[in-house]
Amino acid sequence: MKKQRGLKRKIRNVILEIQKNAKMFPIEFYNDSYFNYYVPASSDLLDYSHKVRSHILQELIDNTIYLIQNKPSEYADTLITLIINPDEIRNSQIIIHKNLESYRDFYVRNSVWQRWKVAVPEHDIKKTLNINYPQNVSVVSIEEILLEEEDGREHEITNRFFVIGEIIPEVFSL
């Protein structure tokens, strides 16, 4: 692996950007439904080392918990979650759902082309990704099944990710 110039500065800038995003709640929601922001880091930086990845993921978790705990009263109906994709950390994101309906619309995926279902975790996310979160924070492992068509043939692609934060058991059929 090639050494990156300015690694400490790049990590510090990513952390500062995550913290800046977590200090303010959105005024507008996409399609009057949710607001999200992805990891503000390049794939090169996230793939540099396990330590860098863990550090940035830990910051996302800490800021998700911060948002949940410091939700303004006018945002009482909002629900906040963090999706961590262990295979593609770049696609991890904090999502602020405007209300329960938005939350349901986002997490219930059950079409011919895409299904999400709760999966039994194959591994302990804390050990695998070297992250920590409080005992009272909920985590759900999701298996995504995509049906793709290539050269006239259909095949399934399976992805796994984790949802951390405000988990509504009925939505995930827990």
N, C-alpha and C positions, 0 to 999 in steps of 0.2 A: 504494500500500500504506500503510495506516494505521500510524503509529508505535505500538509497544507500550510501555506503561509497565513499568518494572522488567525490561527485557530481560536485562541482565547478571545480575540476581539469579535470574531464571527459568532461564537457561542454567546458571548455577552450581549451582542446586538439582537440575537434571536430571543433570548430570555427577556430583554427589555421590551421587545415588541409584543411578546405574549403577555407580559405584565400590563402594558399599556392597553391592550385589547380587553383585559379582564377588569379594568377599573371603571369601564363605562358600559351601561346597558344600551342595547340598540334602540333607536328612535323609530326606525322603520324595519319591517320584517319582509323577507322575500315572499312574494305572493300572499302577503298578509298572514303568513304562517310561521316562519322560523327565520332565524339569523344564525349563520355559521361562519367560523373562520378556521382555516387549515393551519397546519404547522408552518410558520413563516421561515422555513429553512430549505435550502437546496437539497436535492437527493445526495449530492456529493458529500455535503456536511453530515447528513444523517447516516450515511453509509461508512463514514470515516472510521468509527469504532463503536463498540458496544457501550463504552463509557459515555460517549457523546450522546448517543441515542437515549440512553437511560436518563441522563441529565435533563435533556429537553423534554422527554415524556413526563418526568417527575414534575417539571415546571408546569406542564399542561394539566396534570392531575391537581397540583396545588392550587392553580388558578381556577379550575372548575369548582373545587371545594370552596374557594374564596367567593366565587360568584353565587353559589348556593347559599352560603352563610350570610352574605351581605346583600341579599336581594332587596331592593327598595319596595316599600309597601304597595306602590302602584303596579308592581310586577308580581304580585302574590300568585297569580294564575300561571305564570311562566314556569316551565320545567327545563332544567339544564342537565345536559349529558355530554360526555366525552366519548367519542368512538376511537378506539385504538386498533389499528390494523397492524399486527405484528410483522407481517410480511412486507408491507409497504408503509412504513412509518410516515412517509410524506403525505399519505392520504388520511391520516388521523385528523380529527377535527372536534372543536367544541361547538355544540349546537344549543341555541336558546330557542325553545319552542314557545310560541305565543300563548298557547293554551293546551288543554288536554286533547282537543280535537286535532290540532296540528301535530301533537305528539303521536297520536294514534295513526294519523295519515302517513307520518314518516316511518314509523317502525313496523307497521303491518304491511308486509310485502308478500302477496300470494297470488301471483299471476302465472301464466304459462311460461313466461320468459325469466321470471325472477321470483325466488321464494326465500324467505328468511325464517329460520326456526331456531329455537333455543337448543343449544348443544351442551353436552357434558364437556367441561373443559378437559382437554387432553393433558394439559400441563398447568402448573401454578404460574399465573401471570406475574406474581410478585418475584418469583425466583427467575423465571425465564427472561424477563425484561429488566430485572434489577430495579424495581420500583416499589414504593410503599404508599399505602393509603390507609386511613383509619378504619377500624373494625365496623363502624356504623355506616360506611359508604357501601352502597350496593354495586355489585358487578354481575353482568350477565354475559355469557359466551354465546355468540350468534354464528350460525352456519348459513352462508349465503350460497344458494344454488342457482347458477345462471345457465340457461339453455341457449346455446349459440348454434347457428347454422353456418356450415362451411362446406363448399363444394357439394351442396345438396344434402349433406348429412348433418344430423343434429348430434351435438355432444354436450355433456354437462361439465361445467367448471365450478369447482367448489372453493370458496374462500371462507376464512374464519376471522372474526374480529370480536372485540370486547366492548361493551357499553358500560360506562362507569358514571355514577351520579344518581339523579332522581329516577329511580326505576319504578314504574307502575306495574305491579304483578299481573293484573288483568290483561294488559296490552301484550305482554310477553307470554301469556298463558302459563304462568308459574304456579 
